[in-house]
Amino acid sequence: MTETWLLLFPDAGAAGLPFARTNLDPDDAGERVLVHAAPPTLEVIVTDESGTTIARGEGLERHEEGPMSYLVRRGDRITLEDGWPNDDDIGRLVILPGGETGVLTTWWHAEDRTEWRWQVEFYNHT
């Protein structure tokens, strides 16, 4: 089964702009996915293969600067959490602007959060 995750930047332009659209296996996504360079506000719509909305997050706001944010899924609700990845996040999916999605394989950041280094692995099967 595949789900489509549509991430929108609702405050851009007159009617908002798409930020990312990706297809994810819900077992791979789990309850948390990372988003790289998320805009200050976000709306998330998750649909199943038939196009039915199965989860949603509206009015999501970032409150902390940084390269990553978490989208947390609890049933049919999506929330956003600010944060910096740690060792527990290795293996977690990362959605990039535009919708390419990979797996976080390494992460490091300076204690003062002025620099960071990370790697993501991409895989596709058609």
C-alpha positions as CSV (number, residue, x, y, z in Angstrom):
1,M,0.0,0.0,0.0
2,T,1.2,3.5,-0.8
3,E,0.1,6.8,0.6
4,T,0.5,10.2,-1.1
5,W,1.8,13.0,1.2
6,L,1.1,16.5,-0.1
7,L,2.8,19.3,1.8
8,L,1.6,22.8,1.0
9,F,3.0,26.3,2.0
10,P,-0.4,28.0,2.6
11,D,1.0,31.5,3.1
12,A,2.8,31.8,-0.2
13,G,1.2,33.6,-3.1
14,A,-2.5,34.3,-3.3
15,A,-3.6,30.7,-2.7
16,G,-0.5,28.9,-1.3
17,L,2.1,26.8,-3.1
18,P,2.9,23.1,-3.2
19,F,6.1,22.4,-1.2
20,A,6.4,18.6,-1.7
21,R,4.4,15.7,-2.9
22,T,5.7,12.1,-2.4
23,N,4.4,8.6,-2.2
24,L,5.3,6.7,1.0
25,D,4.8,3.2,2.3
26,P,3.1,3.8,5.7
27,D,5.2,1.0,7.2
28,D,8.4,2.8,6.2
29,A,7.1,6.2,7.3
30,G,5.9,5.0,10.7
31,E,4.7,7.7,13.1
32,R,7.4,10.3,12.3
33,V,9.0,11.6,9.2
34,L,11.6,14.4,8.8
35,V,11.1,17.3,6.5
36,H,14.1,19.3,5.2
37,A,13.9,23.1,4.9
38,A,10.2,23.2,5.7
39,P,8.5,26.6,5.2
40,P,7.4,28.6,8.2
41,T,3.8,27.3,7.8
42,L,2.7,24.0,6.4
43,E,-0.5,22.1,5.6
44,V,-0.2,18.3,5.1
45,I,-2.8,16.1,3.3
46,V,-2.3,12.3,3.3
47,T,-4.4,10.3,0.9
48,D,-4.7,6.5,0.2
49,E,-4.4,4.9,-3.2
50,S,-8.1,5.7,-4.0
51,G,-7.5,9.4,-3.2
52,T,-9.4,9.4,0.1
53,T,-7.9,11.7,2.7
54,I,-6.8,9.6,5.6
55,A,-4.7,12.1,7.6
56,R,-4.4,15.9,7.7
57,G,-2.4,18.6,9.4
58,E,-3.6,22.3,9.1
59,G,-2.1,25.5,10.5
60,L,1.2,23.8,11.3
61,E,3.9,26.3,12.3
62,R,7.6,26.2,12.8
63,H,8.8,27.9,16.0
64,E,12.5,27.2,15.8
65,E,15.0,27.7,13.0
66,G,16.9,24.7,11.8
67,P,17.3,22.4,8.8
68,M,14.8,19.8,9.9
69,S,11.3,19.4,11.2
70,Y,9.3,16.4,12.2
71,L,5.8,15.5,10.9
72,V,4.2,13.3,13.5
73,R,1.2,11.2,12.7
74,R,-1.3,10.1,15.3
75,G,-4.2,8.4,13.6
76,D,-5.8,10.9,11.2
77,R,-3.9,13.9,12.6
78,I,-0.5,15.3,11.5
79,T,1.4,17.7,13.8
80,L,4.7,19.4,13.3
81,E,7.5,19.4,15.8
82,D,10.7,21.4,15.6
83,G,13.9,19.6,16.4
84,W,17.3,18.5,15.3
85,P,17.9,14.8,14.4
86,N,19.8,12.5,16.7
87,D,21.0,8.9,16.6
88,D,17.4,7.7,17.1
89,D,16.5,9.3,13.7
90,I,19.0,7.3,11.6
91,G,16.9,5.2,9.2
92,R,14.0,7.7,9.3
93,L,12.5,9.0,6.0
94,V,13.3,12.5,5.0
95,I,11.1,14.5,2.6
96,L,13.0,17.1,0.6
97,P,11.5,20.2,-1.0
98,G,9.8,19.0,-4.3
99,G,9.0,15.6,-2.8
100,E,12.1,13.4,-3.3
101,T,12.2,11.2,-0.2
102,G,15.2,9.3,1.2
103,V,16.4,7.6,4.3
104,L,18.6,9.5,6.8
105,T,21.9,7.5,7.0
106,T,24.1,9.9,9.0
107,W,23.6,13.1,11.0
108,W,25.9,15.4,12.9
109,H,25.6,19.0,14.1
110,A,27.8,21.3,16.2
111,E,26.7,21.9,19.7
112,D,25.9,25.6,18.9
113,R,23.9,24.4,15.8
114,T,25.9,26.7,13.5
115,E,26.8,23.8,11.2
116,W,25.6,20.3,10.3
117,R,26.5,17.4,8.1
118,W,24.1,14.7,6.9
119,Q,23.6,12.0,4.3
120,V,20.5,10.6,2.8
121,E,20.1,7.4,0.7
122,F,17.7,7.3,-2.2
123,Y,16.2,4.2,-3.7
124,N,13.6,3.6,-6.4
125,H,12.0,0.6,-7.9
126,T,9.6,0.8,-10.9
